[in-house]
Amino acid sequence: MRKAALAVVILIGVFLIVGSSGNFRTYTASRGATLGIVSGENSYVGFTCPPETVDVEAGSDVEFTLVSVRNLMNVTIVVHVEANFSGLPEGANGTLDEPNAILQPGEEVHFQARVDVDNFTDGGLYEIPVRIQATWNGGSAKIEACSAVLNVTAKPLVIEKRLVFGNVTFPVNTHQSWVMEVRFKNNGDPGDFTVVDFVNPMLFNVDGVTVSKGTPVWGLGLIIWDVHLENGEIATMRIAVENLNWCHHSSTPCPCNYSLNTGACVLKIGCSCHNTCPHYDNTCCLVRSNGITVTATEGD
């Protein structure tokens, strides 16, 4: 009997603390639940988190409702939402569109988030923890609400090219030099790969090729890079080129766009760069990078 009486006293004390302060400090809930934070008999802050994972493919972005908050009280409340994007992988960045809202009694607001994912982001499931802070006249609540779960899908092979040195625009008939970087990642099984790139030898000269791993050979504008990559491994190749000089005139004499190349190609097994033209034929490519274009303009 003494134990039962003690339990009743403790419960009564808890109800008195919550009812008098109007301040429920913290509450933790699992994803997908709808909760009420109680302050008095008829006052609540409700929230709903995404019931399903949010899917996004590497190299794209996604917008979604991170959390919905409802004012179930009979007074106005001010809501502030915090999202922790620190657990996202490298190359993924998240933002909350608008973290603050004023809710009238019965009103609900949907807080929107956006996540941008680059091509080289690792695939997998990543959590975005959500915290809600609500204040009203005479009370407040801090709620460790839930976590949205982001499902990143990565492509088996990823290859990109960027210009790391040189002018994107330049005057006609001027000597120019550029350095292009090819970045290649293997998200699949370990394997040996051949990357083929091409620079038009009638317009540009390949001054040199350097790689972080593997073996490159080049001639007459054709670059062949053999490289072994483990799962998740990234390797890079840099290609230095310059425009040609013909009798005191450059190979870029007209004000127009010039293609430094149309994109690097990862060859399919069985395809040969000796009897095909993979720099033109996509059927021989497992995956192809973007190309690089520069523009010559009229001088002043």
Secondary structure, DSSP 8 states (H G I E B T S, - for coil): -HHHHHHHHHHHHHHHHHHHH-EE---B--TT-EEE--SSSS--EEEE--SS-EEEETTSEEEEEEEEEEE-SSS-EEEEEEE--TTS-TTEEEEES--EEEE-TT-EEEEEEEEEE-TT---EEEEEEEEEEEEETTEEEEEEEEEEEEEEE--SEEEEEEEEES-SEEETT---EEEEEEEEEE-SS-EEEEEEEE--TTTEEEEEEEESSSEEEEETTEEEEEEEE-TT-EEEEEEEEEE-EETTEES--SSSEEEEES--EEE-TT--TTTS-TTT-GGGEEEE---EEEEEE---
